[in-house]
Amino acid sequence: MRKQNGFSREDFFYFLFDLILGLLFTALLTAPALKFFKTHILGYPHDGFEYIWKMWWFRKAWFELGISPSKLAYVNYPYGGYNPHIVASPFVNVLALPLLSW
């Protein structure tokens, strides 16, 4: 029997089972990496370096220099550069701001 919103109780239990199983596997597979969190870059090196740099530049541009993160003052100095892709998806950088202590 389907409820008014289109989901039955059985559908809900399948969803809940998948969610719990996914969270469990995620926790089991990422737990060993937590001891290296402060000293290593997790993930494939090229993407890791790019995101570390973007997080650093996002924080430095906003809070220390007071400029837009898309204005790359330190790249190609003294002329600088412009990269609109840095601010196209700032969600990760904004979430990382409280975690950055450098």
Secondary structure, DSSP 8 states (H G I E B T S, - for coil): ---TTS--HHHHHHHHHHHHHHHHHHHHHHGGGGGGTTTS--S-HHHHHHHHHHHHHHHIIIIII-S-TTEESSTTTTT-EE-TTTTTSTHHHHHHGGG---
